[in-house]
């Protein structure tokens, strides 16, 4: 399994994680139903406002699903950041994984500096997983200049 993602989408996810640090960032990248193409990034609000937990706002999430249904889209990537640990799903993350067809991306910002110091450019860790029935499988991430039919998996 491989997640093929455009450089612009990858950069935007990393930027969101850096911007929200020290709280966890979260969002979804939607794509055409059945395509496995992460095309439309939707940054979400972490309703928990926490450095150790994320929670999608239920009203915002419902609105996004309505938009996706109207556009014949589905969640291709569900992402969030870990601010103090590696980019590996926690037991809570595994329990909340409800989209068996989605790629679950984790971005660790644990090595970013404190944004109050005005520098949040430390290295990040970007990893992707499939989570089905509580089983976690890491997959390769291929970052491409842009998504084309020739670089789809």
N, C-alpha and C positions, 0 to 999 in steps of 0.2 A: 504494500500500500504506500502511496505517495500523495502528499498534498502538494499540488502545483498552484502557486500563488504569484500574482503580479507583484513586482518590486514596489509599486506605489501603494498597494494594499498592505504589504508587509511593513513598509515604512510608516504607514498611518497607524497600524496596530501598535507598533513599538512607540511611536510618538504619543499615542493615547496612554499607554502604560507609564511612560516617563512623566507625562503631564499630571496624571492622577496620583503618582507616588507621593506620599507614603501610603495612600489608600489603594485598594485594589481597583483596577479598571475592568470594564466588561463590555462586551458587545457581540454583534452577530454580523457575519458576512453572508448575504443572501445571494442566490444564483438561480438560474432557470431550473425548474423542477426536473429532476432526473439527470442533470448535466454534470454535477460535481465541479462546477465552475464558480469559484468565489469571486463575484463581480461587484456587489454593492455593499460597501461597508456602512454599518449602522452602529455608531457609538451609543452605548446605553448609559444610563445613570446607575451607579451602584447605590441602590436604595438603602443598603446597610451602612454606607459611608465608613467602611472599616478597613484597616490595614491587614486583617486576617480572614475576611469573609466577603463574598460578593453576593448580591441578590438583585435580580432584575426587578424593576418597578412593575407590578402586575398590570397596571393600566397601560403603561408604555409598551410592555411586551404584547398585550392583547392587540393594541393598535398596530404594532409591527406585523403580527401574524395576519391581521386583516389585510394590510398592504401587500404582504407576500402572496396571500391567496388571490387577491385581485390581479396581481401581476404574474401569476403562475410561477411563483418562486418558492424556494424552500431554504431553510437555514443550512448552508454548506459548511460554515465554520462558526463555532461558538467559542469565543475567546475570553480569557480573563488573565489578570496578572497575579503573581505571588510577589509580595514585597519583601519577605524575609526568609524565603525558602527557595529551593530549586524549582525549576519548571517541571514538576511532576504532580499528577492529580492526587489530591488528598482524599481521604475516605469520604469526606463531605462532597467533594467534587464528583467522585464516582457515584455516590448515591443520588446526586442531582442530575446526572447525565440522562436525559430523556429523549435524545434524538439519535437513534442507533445509526443513522446514515451520515451523521455530521462528523467533521474533524473537530476535535477539541484541542484548541491551541492554548498553551500556557506560555506566558512571558514572565521571566523572573527579573525583577528590578532590584534584587537584593544587593547588588554591587553598585547601584546608583548612589550618588551622594545625596545628602539632604537638600531638597529643593529650596529650603529657607536660606541656604548658603549661596543660592543663585547658580548652582551647577548641578545639573541632573543628567550629565552626559556619560556616566559610567557605562560599562558593558552590560548588555542584557543577554539572557538565554531565551531562545525561541524554539519551542518544541511542539510537536503535534502528535495526537493520540486518537485512536478509535476506542470508544468505551461502549461495549455491548453487554448487557446482562451482568454488569459488575466486573467484566473482564477488560483490562487495559492492555492495549497493544500500541507501542510506539511506532510511528511511521516516519519515513524520510520526508523532508521539506525541500521542494525544488522552487527556488525563487527565480522567476523569469522576467524579462523586460516587460512583456505584455502577454496576456493569454491569447493563444491562437489554437486552431484545431490541431496543429502539429505537436503542441507541447502538452496536450491533455492526456491524462492517464485513463 
